[in-house]
Amino acid sequence: MRAVFTTAIRYKVNAVCETPLRTGGAAGNTESVLRDSFGNAFLQGSSLAGALRNWLENNGEQKTAKALFGSQEHEGRLIVSDAVLRADAEQAIRPRLRIDEKNGPAADKGKFDVAHIVSGSQLDFELTWLGNGRDDEEIMTVERMLGAVNSGEIRLGAQKSNGFGRLTLCVRKRSYDLMNKADRAAWIEDRDDGDEIKLPENVTDRRVTFVLEGIADSVLIRASAPVYEGDQSYTVNIEENGHPILPGSSIKGALRAQCMRIVQSAGVRESLVNDLFGRGAQDGDNGRAGVICVDDVRMNDVKKQRIRRIRINRFTGGVIRGGLFAEEPLSGAVQMTISVKEEQDALCALLVYALRDLGLGLCNLGSDGAIGRGYIAVKRILIQTLDGRKAEIGFDQNHTMSMRDTDGLFDKWQKAWKECMV
């Protein structure tokens, strides 16, 4: 009887979450993460395999994807384990607000919380390739997929457009020739004696990266619930690993609102906003993903100032009983990173307009923009494509804007923008 496989290659992977990781089941409960019977958070192997397979198929390697992951006709040659987070992985919760896209304010029952695993957490998983003899091309493909995860080209879990799911990997590889007695014993005993490998630095996802640098003045990043000190409530800022965080979802929401104002005033078709940011389910479909990815902004070396305020009764004009509360807006340097698929010229133009408005002080981030909070003194916006083309927008202290575009990116995007006017 012929052996089912004679060669096995096992990759043992230790991963570190560079950004938060959202892992959940199909029940739709956003306030918890998926956990196994031991209480450890984990990412299902099917979810990991789906992300890897999707990357292969998007790069035109459907035949290899079928060979590795299987099809209706045959099973695949790659086994993908669950990715289990270590017991000390910390869970955090962020508040979210679902917006009514037509009317602008919060949608009915639109306030909800989202649980996730914080950045810096570690998880472990395995990939095992099985075959009759070595297939160097398939083995290299497996390592290219791991390289794409390590470079951030493949992100895992949910909330990827909000900056979640970026990992860096340390990979140990062990090959087994099962026709060899010593290797068979090592395979059966599951010996962990592989060698660390260097992953390929391949990048196939062509994206434009926008990096905004500036100083945030009086930003308020409200957490999900206030803290009470005696009879006074205190609004807590969102923090992870001891640092205040301006969530990517909050930045994306502010940019989306400004983009909607831009297309409405410029006479451009409003569907561009959904093309850029995606949309939720409607008309019986499951929604549509956008092409933008907005990372969290981690604020370091911030200055804090606790400010006491009172709530006013709108009917009497007097102070609401027990209405004294405190807030702690933050000031400090920010560096915001956003990426968009490169071929989306009109969408890149729309994002440039929104970031320009942020630099000109026409929109804000975080809460309480009506009382002057969350405005960014933008120094510059650096723009770069994968092939090295660059552009830059600068701002001085008086919000005067200057542009540098030696590679013609703005001209190219502006031409596509004008073609979208209705």
C-alpha positions as CSV (number, residue, x, y, z in Angstrom):
1,M,0.0,0.0,0.0
2,R,1.4,3.4,-1.0
3,A,2.0,5.9,1.8
4,V,-0.4,8.9,2.0
5,F,2.6,11.2,2.4
6,T,6.4,10.6,2.7
7,T,7.5,14.1,3.5
8,A,6.3,16.5,6.1
9,I,7.4,20.1,6.8
10,R,6.2,21.8,9.9
11,Y,6.4,25.5,10.6
12,K,6.0,26.5,14.3
13,V,5.1,30.2,14.5
14,N,5.2,32.6,17.3
15,A,3.5,35.9,16.5
16,V,3.4,39.2,18.2
17,C,0.4,41.5,17.7
18,E,1.7,44.8,16.4
19,T,-1.8,46.2,16.4
20,P,-4.9,45.0,18.3
21,L,-6.5,41.7,17.2
22,R,-10.2,41.1,17.0
23,T,-11.3,37.5,17.0
24,G,-15.0,36.5,17.4
25,G,-17.5,33.9,16.5
26,A,-20.4,34.0,14.1
27,A,-23.0,34.9,16.8
28,G,-22.4,38.6,16.3
29,N,-21.5,39.4,20.0
30,T,-19.0,42.2,19.7
31,E,-18.4,42.5,23.5
32,S,-16.3,39.3,23.8
33,V,-13.6,37.5,21.9
34,L,-13.5,33.9,20.9
35,R,-12.1,31.6,23.6
36,D,-11.3,27.9,23.8
37,S,-12.4,25.5,26.6
38,F,-9.3,26.5,28.6
39,G,-10.4,30.2,28.5
40,N,-7.6,31.3,26.1
41,A,-8.5,33.6,23.3
42,F,-7.8,32.2,19.8
43,L,-8.2,32.7,16.1
44,Q,-9.8,29.8,14.3
45,G,-7.6,27.9,11.9
46,S,-10.3,28.3,9.3
47,S,-10.0,32.1,9.6
48,L,-6.2,31.9,9.3
49,A,-6.4,29.5,6.3
50,G,-9.0,31.7,4.6
51,A,-6.8,34.8,4.9
52,L,-3.8,32.9,3.4
53,R,-5.9,31.4,0.6
54,N,-7.5,34.7,-0.3
55,W,-4.0,36.3,-0.6
56,L,-3.0,33.6,-3.0
57,E,-6.1,33.9,-5.1
58,N,-5.9,37.7,-5.3
59,N,-2.4,37.2,-6.7
60,G,-3.6,34.9,-9.5
61,E,-2.4,31.7,-7.9
62,Q,-5.7,29.8,-7.9
63,K,-4.1,26.5,-8.9
64,T,-1.6,26.6,-6.0
65,A,-4.4,27.7,-3.6
66,K,-6.4,24.6,-4.5
67,A,-3.4,22.3,-4.1
68,L,-2.6,23.7,-0.7
69,F,-6.0,24.3,0.8
70,G,-8.1,21.8,-1.2
71,S,-11.2,22.0,-3.3
72,Q,-14.5,20.1,-3.9
73,E,-12.4,17.4,-5.8
74,H,-9.6,16.8,-3.3
75,E,-8.2,17.7,0.1
76,G,-5.3,20.1,0.4
77,R,-1.7,19.5,1.4
78,L,-1.5,22.2,4.0
79,I,-2.8,21.8,7.6
80,V,-3.5,25.1,9.5
81,S,-3.9,25.0,13.2
82,D,-5.8,27.4,15.4
83,A,-3.8,30.4,16.5
84,V,-4.0,30.4,20.3
85,L,-3.1,33.5,22.3
86,R,-1.1,33.1,25.5
87,A,-2.8,33.1,28.8
88,D,-1.5,36.6,29.7
89,A,-3.1,38.2,26.6
90,E,-5.1,41.2,27.8
91,Q,-8.6,41.9,26.5
92,A,-9.8,45.5,26.1
93,I,-13.0,47.1,25.0
94,R,-13.5,50.2,22.9
95,P,-16.7,52.1,22.4
96,R,-18.1,52.4,18.9
97,L,-20.9,54.5,17.3
98,R,-22.8,53.5,14.2
99,I,-23.6,56.5,12.1
100,D,-26.8,57.0,10.0
101,E,-25.1,57.6,6.6
102,K,-28.1,59.5,5.2
103,N,-28.9,61.8,8.1
104,G,-25.4,62.2,9.8
105,P,-26.2,61.6,13.5
106,A,-25.9,58.3,15.4
107,A,-28.1,55.6,14.1
108,D,-30.9,54.1,16.2
109,K,-29.3,51.8,18.8
110,G,-26.0,52.7,17.2
111,K,-23.8,52.7,20.3
112,F,-22.0,49.5,21.0
113,D,-18.7,48.1,22.4
114,V,-16.1,46.0,20.6
115,A,-13.7,43.7,22.5
116,H,-10.2,42.9,21.2
117,I,-6.8,41.6,22.3
118,V,-4.4,44.4,22.9
119,S,-1.2,45.0,20.9
120,G,1.9,43.3,22.2
121,S,0.1,40.0,22.9
122,Q,1.6,36.8,21.6
123,L,0.0,33.8,19.9
124,D,1.2,30.5,18.5
125,F,0.1,28.4,15.5
126,E,1.4,25.8,13.2
127,L,1.4,25.1,9.4
128,T,2.1,21.6,8.3
129,W,2.8,20.7,4.6
130,L,2.4,17.0,3.6
131,G,3.5,15.5,0.3
132,N,5.1,12.6,-1.5
133,G,8.6,13.9,-1.9
134,R,9.5,17.6,-1.8
135,D,7.8,20.2,-3.9
136,D,10.1,23.2,-3.6
137,E,7.7,25.5,-5.4
138,E,4.8,24.8,-3.0
139,I,7.1,25.0,0.0
140,M,8.3,28.4,-1.1
141,T,4.7,29.5,-1.5
142,V,3.9,28.6,2.1
143,E,6.9,30.7,3.2
144,R,5.8,33.6,1.0
145,M,2.4,33.5,2.7
146,L,4.1,33.7,6.1
147,G,6.3,36.5,4.8
148,A,3.1,38.4,3.7
149,V,1.7,38.1,7.2
150,N,5.0,39.3,8.7
151,S,5.1,42.3,6.4
152,G,1.6,43.3,7.3
153,E,0.3,42.6,3.8
154,I,-2.0,39.9,5.2
155,R,-3.8,41.0,8.3
156,L,-5.8,38.6,10.5
157,G,-9.1,38.7,12.3
158,A,-11.8,41.4,12.0
159,Q,-11.6,45.2,11.9
160,K,-8.7,45.1,9.5
161,S,-9.6,48.5,7.9
162,N,-9.5,50.0,11.4
163,G,-5.9,49.0,11.7
164,F,-6.3,45.7,13.5
165,G,-4.7,42.3,12.8
166,R,-1.0,43.2,11.9
167,L,1.5,40.6,13.2
168,T,5.2,40.0,13.2
169,L,6.4,36.4,13.1
170,C,9.2,34.3,14.4
171,V,9.1,31.0,12.4
172,R,10.9,27.7,13.1
173,K,11.0,25.1,10.3
174,R,11.5,21.3,10.6
175,S,11.6,18.9,7.7
176,Y,10.8,15.2,8.0
177,D,11.7,12.5,5.5
178,L,9.4,9.8,6.7
179,M,11.3,7.1,4.7
180,N,14.1,7.8,7.3
181,K,13.8,6.0,10.6
182,A,15.2,8.9,12.7
183,D,12.9,11.4,11.0
184,R,9.9,9.1,11.6
185,A,10.6,8.9,15.3
186,A,11.0,12.7,15.4
187,W,7.6,13.1,13.6
188,I,5.8,10.7,15.9
189,E,7.3,12.3,19.1
190,D,6.6,15.8,17.7
191,R,10.1,17.1,18.5
192,D,10.4,20.9,18.6
193,D,13.9,21.1,17.2
194,G,13.4,23.1,14.1
195,D,15.6,26.0,12.9
196,E,14.5,29.6,12.8
197,I,14.1,30.8,9.2
198,K,14.2,34.2,7.5
199,L,10.9,34.9,5.7
200,P,10.8,36.3,2.2
201,E,10.2,40.1,2.0
202,N,7.7,39.9,-0.9
203,V,5.1,42.7,-1.2
204,T,2.4,42.3,-3.9
205,D,-0.4,44.5,-2.4
206,R,0.2,47.8,-4.2
207,R,-0.9,50.5,-1.8
208,V,-0.4,54.3,-1.4
209,T,0.7,55.2,2.1
210,F,-0.3,58.6,3.7
211,V,1.6,59.6,6.8
212,L,0.4,62.7,8.7
213,E,2.7,64.3,11.2
214,G,1.5,67.0,13.6
215,I,0.7,68.2,17.1
216,A,-2.7,67.4,18.7
217,D,-4.1,70.1,21.0
218,S,-6.7,69.1,23.5
219,V,-7.8,65.8,22.1
220,L,-10.4,63.9,24.1
221,I,-10.6,60.1,23.4
222,R,-13.5,58.9,25.6
223,A,-13.4,55.4,26.9
224,S,-16.6,53.3,27.2
225,A,-17.6,54.3,30.7
226,P,-16.8,57.2,33.1
227,V,-15.0,56.7,36.4
228,Y,-16.7,58.1,39.6
229,E,-14.6,59.9,42.2
230,G,-17.0,60.6,45.0
231,D,-20.0,62.4,43.5
232,Q,-18.2,63.5,40.5
233,S,-17.7,61.6,37.2
234,Y,-14.4,61.6,35.4
235,T,-14.2,60.8,31.7
236,V,-11.4,58.4,31.1
237,N,-9.3,58.4,27.9
238,I,-8.8,55.1,25.9
239,E,-5.4,53.6,26.9
240,E,-3.6,50.4,26.0
241,N,-0.3,49.3,27.4
242,G,-0.2,52.5,29.4
243,H,-0.4,54.8,26.4
244,P,-3.4,56.9,25.2
245,I,-4.8,55.6,21.9
246,L,-6.7,57.5,19.2
247,P,-8.5,54.5,17.5
248,G,-8.3,54.0,13.8
249,S,-12.1,53.6,13.8
250,S,-12.5,57.1,15.3
251,I,-10.1,58.6,12.7
252,K,-11.8,56.8,9.9
253,G,-15.2,58.0,11.1
254,A,-14.1,61.6,11.1
255,L,-12.5,61.3,7.7
256,R,-15.6,59.6,6.3
257,A,-17.8,62.5,7.5
258,Q,-15.5,65.1,6.0
259,C,-15.3,63.1,2.7
260,M,-19.1,63.1,2.5
261,R,-19.2,66.9,2.9
262,I,-16.6,67.2,0.2
263,V,-18.4,65.1,-2.4
264,Q,-21.7,66.9,-1.7
265,S,-20.2,70.3,-2.1
266,A,-18.0,69.4,-5.1
267,G,-20.8,67.8,-7.1
268,V,-19.0,64.4,-7.2
269,R,-20.9,61.1,-7.0
270,E,-21.4,60.1,-3.3
271,S,-20.7,56.5,-4.1
272,L,-17.0,57.4,-3.9
273,V,-17.3,57.5,-0.1
274,N,-18.6,54.0,0.1
275,D,-15.9,52.9,-2.4
276,L,-13.3,54.3,-0.1
277,F,-14.6,53.4,3.4
278,G,-17.0,50.5,2.6
279,R,-20.5,50.2,3.9
280,G,-22.7,48.0,6.0
281,A,-25.2,45.4,4.9
282,Q,-28.2,46.7,3.0
283,D,-30.8,45.6,0.4
284,G,-30.2,42.0,1.4
285,D,-26.4,41.9,0.8
286,N,-23.7,41.5,3.3
287,G,-22.1,45.0,2.8
288,R,-18.9,45.8,1.1
289,A,-15.3,46.3,2.3
290,G,-13.6,49.6,1.6
291,V,-10.0,50.0,0.3
292,I,-8.7,52.1,3.1
293,C,-6.8,51.0,6.2
294,V,-6.4,53.4,9.1
295,D,-4.0,52.5,11.9
296,D,-4.4,53.5,15.6
297,V,-2.4,56.6,16.7
298,R,-0.4,55.8,19.8
299,M,0.2,59.1,21.7
300,N,3.5,59.2,23.5
301,D,4.8,61.9,25.9
302,V,1.4,63.5,26.1
303,K,0.5,66.4,28.3
304,K,-2.7,66.0,30.4
305,Q,-4.9,68.7,31.9
306,R,-7.9,67.9,34.0
307,I,-10.8,70.2,33.4
308,R,-14.0,70.4,35.4
309,R,-17.3,71.2,33.6
310,I,-21.0,71.3,34.4
311,R,-24.0,70.0,32.6
312,I,-26.7,72.5,31.9
313,N,-30.5,71.8,31.9
314,R,-31.6,72.9,28.5
315,F,-35.1,73.7,29.6
316,T,-34.3,75.8,32.7
317,G,-30.8,77.0,31.9
318,G,-29.6,76.0,35.3
319,V,-27.1,73.4,36.5
320,I,-28.3,69.8,36.4
321,R,-28.1,68.3,39.9
322,G,-25.0,66.2,40.2
323,G,-23.9,67.6,36.9
324,L,-20.3,68.4,37.8
325,F,-17.8,66.2,35.8
326,A,-14.2,66.2,34.8
327,E,-12.4,65.6,31.5
328,E,-8.7,65.2,30.7
329,P,-7.9,66.2,27.2
330,L,-4.5,65.3,25.8
331,S,-1.9,67.3,23.9
332,G,1.1,65.8,22.1
333,A,2.7,64.7,18.9
334,V,0.8,62.4,16.5
335,Q,1.8,60.4,13.6
336,M,-1.1,59.0,11.6
337,T,-0.7,56.2,9.0
338,I,-3.3,55.5,6.3
339,S,-3.1,53.3,3.2
340,V,-5.3,53.0,0.1
341,K,-5.1,50.6,-2.9
342,E,-2.8,52.3,-5.5
343,E,-5.1,52.0,-8.5
344,Q,-7.9,53.9,-6.9
345,D,-6.9,57.4,-8.2
346,A,-10.2,59.2,-7.5
347,L,-10.3,57.8,-4.0
348,C,-6.8,58.9,-3.3
349,A,-7.8,62.4,-4.5
350,L,-10.8,62.3,-2.1
351,L,-8.5,61.3,0.8
352,V,-6.0,64.1,0.0
353,Y,-8.9,66.6,0.2
354,A,-10.0,65.3,3.6
355,L,-6.5,65.3,5.0
356,R,-5.9,68.8,3.6
357,D,-9.0,69.9,5.5
358,L,-7.7,68.4,8.7
359,G,-4.5,70.4,8.2
360,L,-6.4,73.6,7.5
361,G,-8.4,73.1,10.8
362,L,-11.7,72.5,9.0
363,C,-12.4,69.3,10.9
364,N,-11.3,67.6,14.1
365,L,-10.6,64.2,15.7
366,G,-12.1,62.8,18.9
367,S,-14.9,64.4,20.9
368,D,-16.1,67.9,21.5
369,G,-15.1,69.7,18.3
370,A,-17.8,72.2,19.0
371,I,-15.8,73.6,21.9
372,G,-12.4,73.6,20.1
373,R,-11.1,70.1,20.9
374,G,-9.4,67.6,18.7
375,Y,-7.9,70.0,16.1
376,I,-4.4,69.0,14.8
377,A,-1.6,71.4,14.0
378,V,-0.5,69.4,10.9
379,K,3.2,69.9,9.9
380,R,3.2,67.8,6.8
381,I,1.5,64.9,5.0
382,L,3.9,62.5,3.3
383,I,2.6,60.4,0.4
384,Q,4.4,57.4,-1.1
385,T,3.6,54.6,-3.5
386,L,5.2,51.1,-3.4
387,D,7.4,51.9,-6.4
388,G,8.9,55.0,-4.6
389,R,6.9,57.9,-6.1
390,K,6.4,60.6,-3.6
391,A,4.4,63.8,-2.9
392,E,4.1,66.1,0.1
393,I,1.8,68.7,1.6
394,G,3.2,71.1,4.2
395,F,1.5,73.6,6.5
396,D,3.0,76.5,8.4
397,Q,1.8,78.0,11.7
398,N,-0.8,80.1,9.9
399,H,-2.3,77.0,8.2
400,T,-0.9,78.2,4.9
401,M,-0.5,75.1,2.6
402,S,2.3,74.2,0.2
403,M,2.6,71.2,-2.1
404,R,5.4,69.3,-3.6
405,D,4.6,66.8,-6.4
406,T,7.6,66.1,-8.6
407,D,6.3,62.6,-9.6
408,G,2.9,64.0,-10.7
409,L,0.7,62.0,-8.3
410,F,-1.7,64.9,-7.6
411,D,-2.2,65.7,-11.3
412,K,-3.0,62.1,-12.0
413,W,-5.5,61.8,-9.1
414,Q,-7.1,65.2,-9.9
415,K,-7.8,64.1,-13.4
416,A,-9.6,61.0,-12.1
417,W,-11.5,63.1,-9.6
418,K,-12.8,65.4,-12.3
419,E,-14.1,62.4,-14.3
420,C,-16.3,61.5,-11.3
421,M,-18.2,64.8,-11.3
422,V,-21.9,64.5,-12.0
